[in-house]
Amino acid sequence: MAIYLTKESKVLVQGMTGGEGMKHTRRMLAAGTNVVGGVNPRKAGRSVDFDDRAVPVFGSVADGMRSTGADVTVVFVPPAFAKAAVTEAADAGIGLAVVITEGIPVHDSVAFTAYARSKGTRIIGPNCPGLITPGQANAGIIPADITKPGRIGLVSKSGTLTYQLMYELRDIGFSTCVGIGGDPVVGTSHIDCLAAFQDDPDTELVVLIGEIGGDAEERAAAYIRDHVTKPVVGYIAGFTAPEGRTMGHAGAIVSGSSGTAAAKKEALEAVGVRVGHTPTETARLVLGRLEGVREAARDVTHS
């Protein structure tokens, strides 16, 4: 099991023939992802050779879906064309669109996330590393060789912190890792992923990575309190961020005491989520919680 992406997923790449699209399509294929086609209206009917595999190029997402049965698209198009690309994917009825592009104007993100939702298309991103189900499929730019399959679920605003926690916990492994993106408007939230991991029988514990700015982590804490029974361990980036300065992602904007790392840590710990001050400390907390869960399960089995 996994959330959102499995070995059965059939993946299109919008912008596959561009530099970034080519590079990451090759990496996705190497990770075992079933990439069934690219999309570029100007190059429809051609194919692109990736090592020992030729991937066809379609003129539209709809054409690609009709020909291949694709149910996922990964968007590697410039910011100016991202809204049109996502709208096209939603109009075609694709189930999942992973929007890697950064620098998309917020009003475009507001428009296409709302439109996709109305069409039943889930958006991951924008400005995100995508998602990976280790050993099954990889949709985006997450390195596939830094961890293995396991029973930890991960949801993160930050791409690099996603990679670091995956590496820190590589001996345990992950069910699915989702980089939701750090822009002010994203298509999939911490809460969406928490709900999916709660329902996934192969996810034993969830790691939640947040950062300063906004109130997404506080809202996630309220959701955990009311709906999540699995253990959750958190990490919030930005404890040492200078007051009043915008850090990193467009969404990492602190206003007064709202959105600080301390406020987010307090909200999460109030509902039983242990929060590390560093990625390494967070990994140690995960190992401790997992051992506690497994000891409790052994006690139940022996009683």
PyMOL commands that set and color helices and strands:
alter all, ss='L'
color gray80, all
select helices_A, chain A and resi 19-30+41-43+61-68+79-92+106-119+159-168+190-199+216-227+261-269+279-302
alter helices_A, ss='H'
color red, helices_A
select strands_A, chain A and resi 10-14+34-39+47-50+53-58+72-75+96-99+122-124+130-133+137-140+149-156+174-179+205-211+232-237+274-276
alter strands_A, ss='S'
color yellow, strands_A
deselect
rebuild
show_as cartoon
